[in-house]
Amino acid sequence: MKTIPTTIGLVTLASLLLLAACGPVPAATSVPELPTPTLVPSPHLLLTPTPAPADTPAPPTATPTSIPPTPTPIPTATTPPPEHRLGVRVVDGLGQFYDKATGERFVPRGMNYARLDHTVGGGPWHSTFDPALYDTARIDEAFARMQEDGYNVVRVFIDCCSPPGQQVGNRAGGLNSAYMAKVVDFLQRAKTHEIFVLLSVDLTPGEGGYNDPLWPAETSMIQGENIRYLTAGGLQAKRAYMIDFVQGLLDLHAPLEAVFAYDLTNEVNLDSSAPPLSLSSGLVTTVNGKTYDMAKQDEKDNMVNDNLIYWIGQLRASVRELDPTALVEVSFFVPQAPVPMRVGDNRFILTEAAITRSEADFIDLHPYPDGGLTLAQYAQNFGIGLEVQKPVILGEFGGSTASYGSAESAAQALRDWQIDSCRYGFDGWLLWTWDTEAQWGFWNALSEGGAIERALAPVNRPDPCR
């Protein structure tokens, strides 16, 4: 496969600009100079840097992290929420989705729907549900065409980090009601066209007070993005946000039967350049109550795996108390080993434990055909085998305009990628993206007359594996 220079250095610069604008700026030593890599980035590198949300107070020097967070009271629903139509089951040892109404297997095939009219951290940012920009005519047209093609799932991002009034958080506290109303409207329109919606409930909003327990949880031993997943304050912040988000949908009588699943955040990752992952000695006690020795790499790996499993389980339980039949998932980009990948990138993740041992209903992975690895190598890094007892979807895959000279050539590569992925246990496929403008670096489904749309459409290829 031809490799081309990546833009990881530009993404790092964008993230630093965002940190400078929205929160405490890390010391210069926390971001090492990156070597020149040769891998093509997937769109999460270009579009979804991990920012420190707005108006974040500077953390104190010490806050205990081993004490579980004070539970956020979960409101009591006055009426039972709608039953979700889709579920997961294990058949012959393999996880799969199914339609509860018919008992038939359900195969997610669809699109990421992303409007990128905002600028955050120097780069394009999500604007789909900005109340001032929300475009019902464009959404209806997209849904009608997707339905005609046979697509059945659309994935959208809930915006954490745009300016006040444009994102999900409300500066006065809690959630932005106008923003939430657009999310509900989107669900209603999707339901009309028999399309299910995967809600990627990304980072805790910069507005609304959700980060009040987050950044103060930083200590000398746990810093930066690592506090989201390793501290009581990080879990408390995310839990409060998830509870308010689901309750907000209930309060607005959202058609929850149109929700495919809640993604707990887009592409979970920790920071290898910040403590405790950057430490070579010392004992660290994390939110799950366990203590790990930073002098031992296997203890570091255990810390990441144990706390990720704990984080998923705690948040899923909170969602299910309000919405008992909901599917709750977590998404990942590719880990950096054992096959070298994302060289010089400080974003660290391990996925095998989450896939095999977490309470997530399914797992959403994001390997791209022009990312520098074969599917066999991706599977090795993700830690997935041929027999996975929970469904695994390819929640983002796409073709960059840098790698493919035309939408037609990208369409052929993506079709082949989808077919080949069936050998590695993937149960669903969502293209990046339906119609996001190609100047952001990727051919979309409608580019050049809809070449990719046709190549992946279920009406044209009922069996995605052939």
N, C-alpha and C positions, 0 to 999 in steps of 0.2 A: 504494500500500500504506500502510495506517495505521502510523504510527510511535509508539512509546511510550518513556518514559524507560528507560534502561538502568541496570544496577547495577554498572558498571565501577568506580565509586568505592568501592563496598563490597568488591569483589574486591581492589582495591589495598590496602585496609585489612586484609583477611584475609591477604594475602601478607606485609604488614609484620609482623603479629602472629606469623606463622609464622617469619619470619626472626628475630624477637626471641627466640622460644622455641628455635630449632634451630640458629642459626648467627650469624655476624657481622652486625650491623645496619648497613646502608649509611647513609652520611651523608644528612642530611635533604635536601640539595640534589640527591640522585640521583633523587628522586621528585618531579617538578614537580606543581604543582596542576593537576588535570584540568579542562578545560572541561566544560560540561554537554552530553554527546552525546545523540543521539536514536535510537540504533540498539539493537535488541534483541540481547542477547548470546546466543551459542550456549552449550551447557552446559559447554564447556571453560572458559569464563570463570567459571562458578559452581562447578564441581566440581573442577577440576584446576589450581589456581594452581601456579606454579613455585617450589617451596620450596628453601631451603638445608637439606640433610639434617642430621640430629641429630649432635651431638658432633663438629662440624667445627672443627679448630684454626684460629686466626687465621693468615692467610697471611703469609709473609715479605715483605720489601720488594721482592725481585727474584729471579726464577728464569728462566733462559733458556727461550724458547718455540720456537725454531727447530730444536731438535734432536728428531728423531722419537723417540717413546717407546720404552723398552726393551720388546721384545715379551714378553707374558705367555706362558709355555710352554703350548702346547696339548696336552692329554693325548691319548695314543694309545688309540683305542677298541679294545677286545678283540674285539668283533664288529661287523660293519657295521651301521649304524643302519637302521631300516626305511625303505623307499622312500616318499617322499611321493607321494600319488596325483595331486595337482594340479600343473600346470605352466603356463607362459606361452609363447605363440608369437605370431608375426606372420603374419597372413593378409590378403592384398591390401593390405599396407602398414599394417594396423591391429593393435595389440596386443590379445590376448584370452587368457582362461584356458581350459584344457582339461583333461579327465579322461584321464590317461595310460592307464587301463585300457580305455577304450572309444574314445578318440580324439575324442570329442564335445566340443563347446564347453561350458564350465561357466560359469554366470552366478551370482555370489554374491548371494544375497538373504537377509537375516536381520536380526539384532538385536544391539544392545549389551546385555550382561547385567551389571548393576552393582548390588551391594549397597552401601549408603552409611551404615553404622552407626557409622563412626568420625568423629571431629572432628579436623581438622588445620587450623591457621591460622584458627580461628574458623568454619570451614564444614564441610559434610558431606564425608566422604572414603571411599575405597574400602575395603571389608571383605570382599569375596567369598571370599577364601581364608584369612581369619583362622581358625586351627585351632579356636578356641573357638566360632566363629559359623557355620562352614561347614555348610550345610543341604542334605543329600543328597536329602531328600524333595522339597523345593521345586525343586531342580535337575532331578530326574527328571520331575516334573510339567511343568516348563517345556519340557524337551527333547521330551517326548512330544507336547505340544501343538504345538510348533514343527514337529516332523516331520509331524504330521497336516496342518498348514497348507502344507507344502511348503517351509518355510524350510530353508536348508542351511548357513548360517554364523552363528556367534555370536562377538562380540568381547568380550574381557575385559581388565581392567587388572591388572598385577602391581604390588602396593603397595610403594612405596619409603619411605614416610614416616610410617607409623603408629608407635606406641610399640613397644618391644622385645617380641618374642613374637607380635606381631600382624602383622608385615610380613615381607617376603621375606628381609631381612638378619638375620644372627645376631650378637648383640653379642660373642660369643666369637670371631667371625671367620667369613667365608664366608656361606653361605646357611642359612636356617632350614629344617631337614629336615622338620619337621612341616608348615610352609607349603608346601614343594615337593610333599609327598605329596598335599596337597589339589589342587594343580594337576594332578598326574598322574591323580588320581581323576576330576577334571572331564573330562579328555581321554578317559578310558575310557568315561565315561557318554555323552559326546558321540558317540563312535564307535558305541556301541550304537544310537544313534538316527540314525545316518548324517548327523551334523552336524559340520562342520569348525570349528576354533577359531582365531581370529585373536588371538594373544597380544601385547598392547601392553606391551612390557617398558620401563616408564617410566624415570624418572630413576635414577641410581645410588643404591642404598639408603643411608639414614642409618646403618644398622648393618652390620657385617661387614668394615669396614676398606677398603671400596671407594673412599671419598673421601680416603684418605690422600695420594694423589698429586694430587688435584683442587684443593682450595682453596689449598695451598701454591704452585700454579702461577700464582697471581695476581701481577701486577706493576703498576707505575704506568701501564702502557700497555694492559693487558688485565685487566679486572675483572668481578666479578659473574658473571652467567650466561654471559657471553661466553667465560669460560675453558673451559666445557664443549666448545666447538666450535673454538676458535682456539689451544689450547695442547696441548703434549705431555702434560701431566698430565691434562687433561680427556679426551683420547683414551685414555690408558692406563687411567684409571678405568673408563670405559665398556666398553672392550675386555675388561678382566678380569671385569667383571660379566656381559657377554654370554657369555663362554666358560664361566664357572661355571654360568650358568643353563642353557645347552644341555647341558653335561656333567651337570648335576644331573638333567635329564630322562632322559638316557641311562642314568645310574647306577640310576635307579629304573624302568628298562624301560618308559618312557612309550610309548604308541602314537603315535609321531611321524607316522604316516600320517594321524592325525586333526588334525594341525596344518595349518591353512590357510597361515599365514605368521607370521613374527616382525616386529612393528612395533618399530623401533629405539628409538623413544620417542614418547610422545604429543605431537604438535604441536610440532615443533622450532621454537625461536625464540631470537633473541639479544635483547640489551637496548640500545636506542638511547640510554638515559640514562647509560650507563657506557662507559668507554674500552674499545676504541678508537673505537666508533661515535659517542661524544659529542665526540671531539676534532676540532679544525679545523686542526691542523698536526701534523707529526711523522711519522716512518717507523715502521711496525710490521711485525715479522717474525713469521709465524704457523707453526703446526705443519707445514704443507705445505712449509716452507722458503722461501717467497716473501715479499718485502717490499713493502708498500703505503704510498702517500702519503695521509695522512689529510686533506690540504688539498684533495683532489680527490674529488668524490662518486662518479665512475665507478670510482675505485680502491677506495673503500669497498664499492661493490656487487660489484666483482670479488673482493674479499677474502671477502665473505660467500658468494658463489657457489662460488668455488674451494675454500674450506675445507669447505663443506657437501658438495660432490661428493667431496672427499678423505675426509671423515669417514664418509660412507655406504660408500664403496668399501672402506676399511680394516675397518670393522665387518662388512660383508657377507662379506668374505673370511674373517674369523675364525669366523663362524657356519658358513660352508660347509665349512671344514676339518673340523669336527666332524659336521656334518649336511649332506652334499654335495648333496642334492636339495631342500633347503629353499628356500622363497620368503622373501625378505627385503625389507621395504618400509619406507617412512617416511611419516609423516602430518603434515598442515599445516592450520592455519586460514587464513583469507583474508589476503593481504597488504593493506597500507593504501593502495596506489596501483596504477594511475593513477586509478581511481575512488575518491574519498575514502572510507575505511572505518576503523572502530575509532579514531576521532579521539581523540587524547590518550593512547592506549595505547602504552607504551614497548616492548612486545614487537614485535620487528622480524623480518621474514622475507621472503625472496625465494624463489620456487618454480619459475620457468620453467626455470632451469638444471638443477635436480634432476629435473624431469620429462623434459627432453629429453636431458640429457647424463650423468646419474649412472648407477651400476650397480645401482640399486634395481630389483628385479624388477617392481614396480608402485608406484603412488603412491596414497595415501589422503587425500582432501580432505574438508573439513568445512563446506560451505556450507549455511546454513539458510534456509528460505523467508521467515522473518520477520526476517532479519538486515539488511534495509534495501537490498539490491541485487537486481537481476534476475539470472537465470542468465547472461545475456549479459555483464553487468558482472562477475559472479564469474569467469567464464571469462577475461575480459580481465585481471583482477588476478592470477589464477593463472598466466596465460600459456599456456593450453591452446588448441589449435586443433581443427579438426574431424578432423584426421588425426594421432593420437597413436600412436607406435610402441611404446608399452608400455601395459598396461592401467591405467586410472584408476578407482578406486571412490569412491563417496560413502559414506565409512566412518562418518559421523555425519550424520544429518539428523533434525529433529524439529520439533514445534510447541509453543511455550510457552503456558502457561495464560493469560498476560497478553495474548497476541495473538489467541487463539482462545477463544471463549466456551464451546465444548463440544468433546468429543473427536470428535464427528461432523464439525464444521467443520474441525478440524485434519486429520482423515482425508482429507477432500476436497482440502485444500491440499497435503498430502503426496503424495497420489496424483498430482495434477497436476504437482507438482515432480519426481517420479520420471519421469513421461512426458516432460516437457520436457527433463530432463537428458540423455536419449538423444541429443538433437540436438547435444550438446556432447561426445560421446564417452565418457560414463560407462559402465562395464562391470559395476557392482555397487552394491548399496544396503544399508546397515545402519542401522536405525532407532535413535535414542536415545529411549527404551530399551524393553526388554521389559516390565518391571513395577516399575521404580523408583518409589517413592511420589511422587504428583503434587505433594506439598507442596514438592518441590525445584524446581518451576517448569515442568515439562513434562508434557504428556499422554503416557502410556505406551501400549503396544500393547493392554493389557487394560482401559484406562480406559473407564468407561461401557459395560460389556458387550462390550468388544473391538472397538470401531468401527475403530480404526486397524489392528488385527490383520487384520480381514477385508478392509479396503481394499487392503492391500499383499500379502496372502497369494498365493503362486504358484498354489495350487489354484484360486483364484478368478480370477486374472489370469495365465495362463501366460506371456504376453508382457508384460514390465514396461514396454514402450514404448507400450502401447495401453490 
